[in-house]
Amino acid sequence: MLSLVPVALAAFQMERGAHVSEGNPFNVSSFYVNPSYQEELQSSIDTATGTVKSTLESMLEVPSAYWIDVKSKVTGSDTSSVEGILTDAASQSDPPLVTLIVYDLPNRDCHAKASNGEICCTYNDDGTCDYDASGDCEDGIEEYKTDYIDPFAAVLAKFNGTVPIVLIIEPDSLPNLATNLDDSHCGNTATEASYTTGIPYAVTTLKDSCPECSLYVDAAHGGWLGWEDNLASFAELFADMGIEDDIRGFSLNVANYQPIGVQNDADTDCIQGDSSPESCDDPCDLLSQWNRGNNEMNYAAMLYDAMSEAIEGFEPKMVIDSGRNGVDDMRSDCANWCNIRGAGVGQVPTMVTGNTSLVDAYYWLKTPGESDGCTETLPSDDDWTVANGTCARYDSMCGSSDSLGSESGEGYAPEAGSWFDYQIKQLAENANLDGKAKPKVVVS
């Protein structure tokens, strides 16, 4: 297992240009590895032993995305900022591809609490968002535009054509509007205005400033939008925005644990036909619920069909997050998403996907080792087994039976985005870096 990281990454490089869809932004010579992530990883390597330590060491050179989830990460001189990262990449003789997550909408993460953002439509006295307040979110949208997206765009413009850049736009946001309007935090007029105004502004502004950037709007995963009515709602919502000309396609499974799987053949129907093919493997038991998105390759094909039907001439490409889906069947309930016990690092980034005409790459979009959200009790900064007060952003999903910290001896989980030493060591212990099953390559 441990030798698979360099072998797999070497294969990634050797396969450049082989059966790669036209314009694939991942078809470059190298990929940016953030020194700030290497420092976090090294902090866990220093206290690890055995095969876990060896696996973590091999992960030091694996590229992953960097989340720009607060305004302060846009400008700066070090590699914790967009400006610093792109400056570092541009200084290299052959600038590597940089992948960034754009993630700071007003009233962000409306159906959960773990990642509630810093920009609000209406602020509470303590600076948190009042998700129950309605309105048009005029002030929040203006803050998003002027303090986050416009500076972001200005930085990108300086590196357009110099550094290859992929942008993943606002994970979970449009999917929440497609399916969670019955939650008042998502269905109120302010949140709807934030998402339906903010995302088009982000896409058009970032693309205008950086025409050579490749943008993917987030489309959740098959376990969320794989039901026919959910997918139709999402496609209609997206089509109404009129931004298809500025994006390459969609990101799937971001920060989730759904299996990549194998795409169905044209004559395979896992629900009403033969369910024995490998493409019908269903660790989340979605097929019994009439959800054909049992894996992310099948969901990618469904999403493509829905979007090409909703928007004439639109042929989106996909990128699938493989950062933590190395184990297919570790959850008792696949609705659980927070710091899953038994998860493992998945397929290292590669363009050799199960259908290279549809899926541009598997990529580590959620940085392995960064927490999904906090337990009700926070850990101390020095020791995750020692309590240090309560977490204001606690989400009950982070106390699920599948979440780390819900069993004795597991200690406490830090807030979303913070380094989680216990988790990264578990992910390394269960790593499946060459993919659990080698998918057949389908080229159409």
N, C-alpha and C positions, 0 to 999 in steps of 0.2 A: 504493500500500500504506500509506503513512504516515498518510494522512488517515482510514484505516479505523477507527482506535481511537476517536476522538470520534464518528464516524458510527455505529459499532456500539453504543457505549455510549448514544448518544442513542436509538437504536432500542430498546435494552433498556428505557429509561424510557418511551418512547412505547407500548410493547407491554404495559405493566402492565395486568393484568386481561383481556387479550385471549386467550381460549381457555386460561386458566390453570386447572389443576385446583384444586378447592376446598381451601382451607387451605394453599396453596403458600407457604411461609415466605419465598421469594424475591420475592413480590409486594409489595414495599415501595418507598418512594420513593427510597431511596439506600442505598449500600453502603460499608462502612468500608474505608478505605485506611490502612494502618498507617504512621505517620511513620517508624518504625524501618526498615521495608522501603524507604521512599522514600530514606532516608539511604544504605542499602546500594546501591540502584540509582544514586543520584547519584554514589557513589564510582566506579562504572564509566562513567557518562556523562562524568565529568571527563577520562577518558583515551581515550574513544572518538572516532571521526571519521565523517564522511559519513552514509550512510543508517543505519548501525548506531546512531550517536549519536541521530539523529532518532527512530528507532523506540524506543530506550530512553527518550528524553524523553517520548514519547507514552504509554509504559507507566506513568509516574509516577502517573497517576490511575486505573489499573485496579485493582479490588479483588482481593484474594486471601486465602486462609485463613492463620491464624497457628497454628503448631504449639506446643502446650504439652507438650513432650517431656521436661521435667525438673521436679522439684518446685518449684524456685526461681522458675519462671515463673508460678506461681499468684497470689501476692500481690506487691504492690509499687506504686510510685507512677508509674513510667514505662510507656511503651507496649510494653515487652518482657514485660509480665505481663498475665494475665487481668484483674486488678483495675484496672491502669492503662489498658488498652484500653477496658474498659467505662466507666470514669470519663470518659475522653476522649469516647467516643461519646455518653454521657448528657449531656455538657455542650453538645452541639450542639442547635440549635433544633428540628431534626427528626432524632432519633437514627437513625443508619444501622444496617443489618443487620451484625452481627459474626459471622463464621464462624471457629470454633476447632476444632482437631484435638486430641482427647483421646488421649494416646499415651505411657503410662508403665507398662504392665503389668509385673509381675515376670517375668523371663526373656523380655522382649520380643524380637521378631525372631529366633525360635528357629532358623529355617532359613538364616539369614545372619549375618554378623558386623558389617556396616556400621553398623547402628543398634542394636546391643545396648545395652540400657537401663541405668539407674542403680539400679533396684530388682531385687533378686535373690531367688530362693527359697533359694539357698545361696551365700554369698560366698566367693570365693578370697581369699587373703591380700592380694592387691593391690587388692581392692575390686571386681573384675570378677565376673561370674556364673559359677558352676560348673554348666554346663548338663547335665553328666553325673550330677549328684547327684539321686537320686529323693527321695521323701517326699511330704508333703501341702502343702508350701509355706505352712505356717501363718504363719510369721514374715513372709514376703514379702507375703502377702495382707494381713496386718494393717498392714504398712507402707504398702502401696498405699491401703488404706482410710483410715487415720488421717492420713497425711502428704501424700496427693495428692488422692484423691477427696473426702473430707470437707471440706477447705479449699476445694477447687474449688467444691463445692456451696454452701458458705457465701457465697462471692463471688457466684455466680450469683443466689442468693436476693435479694441487695440490688438487683439490676437487673431482676428478673422483672417484665415488663409495662412497663418503662421503655425498655429497649433490646431490639430483636428479635435473637434469638440462634439460630444453627444450630451443632450439635455433631456432629462426625464421630468415631465411636467406634472407637478402637484398630485402625488399618489393619493388614491382613495377619494378624491374630491368629487369628480363627476359620478363615479359609481354610487356615492352616498346620495346624490340627488336622484339617481335613477331608481333607487330601491328603498331609501330610508326617509321618505318624506313624512311618514307617520310619526317619526321622532321629531318633536317640536324643535329640537336644536338644529335639525337639518331642514325641516319643512317651513320654518318661518321665513318671512319675506327678506330679512336681512341676509341670512346665510345663502339663500337662493341667489340674491343679487350679487353677493360676493363672488360666488363660484362662477355664475354665468357671465359676469362682467370681467372678473379678474383673470380667468383662464384665457379667453380670447386676447385680452390685452397683453398678457405675458407671452403668448405664442407669437403674436404679430410683432410686438416690440423687440423681443429677443431675436427673432428671425430677421427682421429688418436691419438690426445692428450687426448681425453675424450671419450673412447669407450662406456661408459654408458650414454653419453648425447644423447638426441633424437633431430634430426634435421628435420625441415620442410622448404622446399624452397617455397618462395611466388609465388602464382598463381593468384593474383589479385582477381576478382570477376565476377559473371555472367554477369553483365552489361558491362563488358569490354571484356572478352574472351568467352562469351557464344555463339557467332556466330560460326557456324561450321568451317569456314575457319580460324578464329582467333585461335580457340582451336587446330585445326590441326597444325597450324604454331607453337604454343607454345609447343605442344607435340613433334614435330620433333626437335625443338631447344633443348628441355630438353634431349631428347633421345641421341642426338649427344654428350652430355657432359659425359655420362658414369658414372654418380654419384649416380645412383638409389640404389646401395647397401649400400650407406652411409647415406641415409635419411629414415625417417619413412614415409614421405608423404609431404603434401602441406598445407600452410596457406592460408585462404580465407578471403576476405572482410577486410583486414587489413587497419585500419584508414578510412574505408568507412562506408556507411549507408544502405547497401542493406539488405532487410529482410531475416531472416533465413528461414521462410516459412515451408512448408510441402512437403516431397518428393512424386513425382508421383508414383502411383501404376504402375506395369508393363504394364497394358493395357490402361493407360491414355496418350492421346496425346492432349495437350492443344491447339495446333495450328490447327491440321487437324481432331480432334475428339471432344469429349465433353469437353468444357472449364468451366464447372460448378463446378468441385471439388475444394476444398480449395487449393489444390496444384497448381491450375491455377491462383490464385490471382496474380495480375500483376500491382503493384503500379507504376512501371516505364514504363509500356506500351512496354515491350520488345517483347512480343509474336507477336504483329502486325508487328514487324521488323524481324520476323523469328529467333528470339533469344530465345531458350528454357531455358536459364538460368535466368528465371524470379524470382527465389529465390535461396538462397545459398545452400539449400539442393538439389534442382534439379541440380544446377551447380556442386556440389560435385559428384553427380552420373555421370554426363557427363564427368567430368575430370577423374574420375576413369576409365570409359570405354575407353576414348581416350588414357590414359597412359598405360593401360593394353594391348591395341592393339598395341601401338607403341613399347612397351618393353615387350617381352615375360616373363611371370612369375612375373611381377611387380604388386603388389597389394597395392597401396598407401592408407594411412589413412589421414584424414583431421582434421584441427582445424579451427574453424570459429570465427572471431572477433565479439563479441556481445557488445562491449563497448558503442556504440552510435546508435544502430538500434532499440531502443525501440518504435519508431514511424515509420510506414511504408511509409506514404504518404505525408510527409511534403514538398517535393521538387516539384517545377514546372517543372524542367528538371533534370532527374536523372544522367545527365553527370556532374552536379555540385557536387563538393566534398569538398569545403572549408568552414569550420565553419558554417555548415548548420543551418539556423534559424528554430526553432521548433523541433529540434532533442531532443531525450531523451536517457538517459542511458538505455541499454538493459539488457537482461538476465544475471543474475550473473553467474559466472563460474560454469559449471556443466558438468559431464560426461553423464547425462541422455539426450542424444541427440535424434534427430528424427530417426536416424539409427545408432545404436551403433557399428555395424560391419563396418561402413564406416567413421563416424565422431567421433574422440576421445573425443572432448570437444568443448563446446562454452567457450570462454575465453575473458577477457578484454585485448586485445593485444595493441590497441591504448589507452593510458592512458587518461581516461576522464578528461577533463579540460586543456589538453595541446593543444595549438592552431595548426590548420592545416597550417596556413600561415598568413601573415600580410595584413592589409589594406594598401592602397597607403600611407596613413599618419599613422605614428606610434603613439601609446599612450605614455604618460609619465609613468615612473616607478611607480608612486604613485597613478595615477588616469587615468583610461582608457578612460575617457571622455575628457581629455586634450591632445591636439596635441603636438607631440614632434618630428618634422622632418619627412622626407620621408623614406620609406623602400626600401633599395637597392634590396631586394629579393621579391619585390611585384610581384605577379602573377595575371593576369587579372581575373582568375577564383575566386580569393578571393574578387572580386568586383561584382560577379554574383548577380542576383536578389534574390537568395536564401541564400546568405552569410551574416552573421552578419557584421554589419558595413556599409552595402550598403543602409540602411534606416536611416532617421534622428532619433536622440535620442539613437542610439545604440553605439555611441562612436567608438573606433578604436580597431583593433585586433593586438596583438603582433606577433612577428616572430614565425615561426614554432617551436614547442617544448616548447615555453614559456607558463607560466601559464596564463590562460585567465579566470579571475574571472566571467565576465559576462556570458561566455559560460557555465561554470560548474554549475552556478545557474540555467540556462535554462535547462541544461541536467537533473538536479535534479527535477526541476518543472515538467518535462515531463517523468520522470522515469517510466519504465515498467520492474521492476526487476525480475518478474517471467516469462517474455516473453509475447508477445502480444497474441499469440495463442499457447496452449499447443500442441506440435506435437505428433502424434502417435509414439510410439517407435516400430521400425521395427528391428527385429533381424533375420539375415539370417545365 
